[in-house]
Amino acid sequence: MTARAPFAFDPEGASAVVAGENLTVLESLPDESFSLVYLDPPFNTGRDQVRRTTRSVHKAAGEGDRVGFAGRSYETVLGSLRRYEDSFADYLGFLEPRLLHARRVLARHGTLYVHLDYREVHYVKILLDALFGRECFLNEIVWAYDFGARTLKRWPAKHDTILVYVKDPDAYHFNSEDVDREPYMAPGLVGPAKAARGKLPTDVWWHTIVSPTGREKTGYPTQKPEGVLRRIVTASSRPGDWVLDFFAGSGTTGAVCAALDRRFVLVDSNPEAVAVMHRRLPDVPVLRAP
Ligand SMILES: C[S@@+](CC[C@H](N)C(=O)[O-])C[C@H]1O[C@@H](n2cnc3c(N)ncnc32)[C@H](O)[C@@H]1O
């Protein structure tokens, strides 16, 4: 996998895996080109991170680059967050420009899902409220699983949180009809027809982690289950739509999109992740960041 061609997004073209820094790729993407953006960012961004401490300055109407979505609370919110530990400020400083691009590249009917753990979610929620506007917050999905050791010193943490924001609360796409359904907890209370059909999932999803011995396992350490992504892709995109994941890891988003007939762009800067994606999606070209 050497001498890759540079990536250039073509809305009429095919899916791609892009090896490289996601900010560079994001800068090359046209506005409003994706129906769904799913992100599962790392917490420890390490030495690769591009530090940027933006100060948002209020301008008169029509001036400045953030008018219309930064919101008046933006500077204050980020200012106070930056007084927290360095690691949080660095993390938010790393995420902020990427989330701004995520919002920019979302189509008007589009939805952003950001997958976080219990340590980061509250900080990122405040950042996303500032970037999208609170009226664009759609859901907080709790993905609950049951695996691994249990501490006896506090409640064992066995969930991730996925924050969901829409570009336009009056225009977003959401297909609850085709989402997989769950068994009722008390089927005897709802009658046989309803019990047989199952119930629409709520914002709490019980789903096993990727089994260490199962078919899905790629060996990539932070791999997320296809079942969780399948729900997201089914509900928030249509066949043929474009889906973006710029913290792609093992390419779970792409594997699900390929099965559900969506087109996708997957970006990762880690050569190991790119190699795993190439094995998982052998027909998808691997390109380099422009
Ligand atoms: C938590 S993992 C994603 C796992 C993925 N959801 C899956 O199911 O396999 C986050 C990924 O983001 C990548 N990453 C971190 N910083 C990046 C950056 N600046 N540009 C591109 N990729 C980055 C890491 O290499 C890592 O593979």
The ligand as an SDF file (V2000), in Angstrom:
LIG
                    3D

 27 29  0  0  0  0  0  0  0  0999 V2000
  -11.3750    5.3160   19.1260 C   0  0  0  0  0  0  0  0  0  0  0  0
  -10.6200    5.0050   17.5920 S   0  0  0  0  0  0  0  0  0  0  0  0
  -11.9710    4.7270   16.4920 C   0  0  0  0  0  0  0  0  0  0  0  0
  -12.4490    3.3060   16.5090 C   0  0  0  0  0  0  0  0  0  0  0  0
  -13.5400    3.0190   15.4900 C   0  0  0  0  0  0  0  0  0  0  0  0
  -14.8000    3.6320   15.8460 N   0  0  0  0  0  0  0  0  0  0  0  0
  -13.7320    1.5270   15.2850 C   0  0  0  0  0  0  0  0  0  0  0  0
  -14.8720    1.0200   15.4070 O   0  0  0  0  0  0  0  0  0  0  0  0
  -12.7420    0.8480   15.0130 O   0  0  0  0  0  0  0  0  0  0  0  0
  -10.0510    6.6110   17.1440 C   0  0  0  0  0  0  0  0  0  0  0  0
   -9.1880    6.6520   15.9090 C   0  0  0  0  0  0  0  0  0  0  0  0
   -8.9070    8.0260   15.5910 O   0  0  0  0  0  0  0  0  0  0  0  0
   -7.6270    8.0640   14.9540 C   0  0  0  0  0  0  0  0  0  0  0  0
   -7.1400    9.4410   15.0310 N   0  0  0  0  0  0  0  0  0  0  0  0
   -6.7920   10.1350   16.1410 C   0  0  0  0  0  0  0  0  0  0  0  0
   -6.4130   11.3800   15.8300 N   0  0  0  0  0  0  0  0  0  0  0  0
   -6.5200   11.4970   14.4750 C   0  0  0  0  0  0  0  0  0  0  0  0
   -6.2930   12.5520   13.5570 C   0  0  0  0  0  0  0  0  0  0  0  0
   -5.8950   13.7400   13.9590 N   0  0  0  0  0  0  0  0  0  0  0  0
   -6.5140   12.3170   12.2330 N   0  0  0  0  0  0  0  0  0  0  0  0
   -6.9450   11.0890   11.8160 C   0  0  0  0  0  0  0  0  0  0  0  0
   -7.1940   10.0650   12.6530 N   0  0  0  0  0  0  0  0  0  0  0  0
   -6.9920   10.2540   13.9620 C   0  0  0  0  0  0  0  0  0  0  0  0
   -6.7990    7.0370   15.7240 C   0  0  0  0  0  0  0  0  0  0  0  0
   -5.7150    6.5710   14.9480 O   0  0  0  0  0  0  0  0  0  0  0  0
   -7.8320    5.9630   16.0320 C   0  0  0  0  0  0  0  0  0  0  0  0
   -7.7650    4.9050   15.0950 O   0  0  0  0  0  0  0  0  0  0  0  0
  1  2  1  0
  2  3  1  0
  2 10  1  0
  3  4  1  0
  4  5  1  0
  5  6  1  0
  5  7  1  0
  7  8  2  0
  7  9  1  0
 10 11  1  0
 11 12  1  0
 11 26  1  0
 12 13  1  0
 13 14  1  0
 13 24  1  0
 14 15  1  0
 14 23  1  0
 15 16  2  0
 16 17  1  0
 17 18  1  0
 17 23  2  0
 18 19  1  0
 18 20  2  0
 20 21  1  0
 21 22  2  0
 22 23  1  0
 24 25  1  0
 24 26  1  0
 26 27  1  0
M  CHG  2   2   1   9  -1
M  END
$$$$
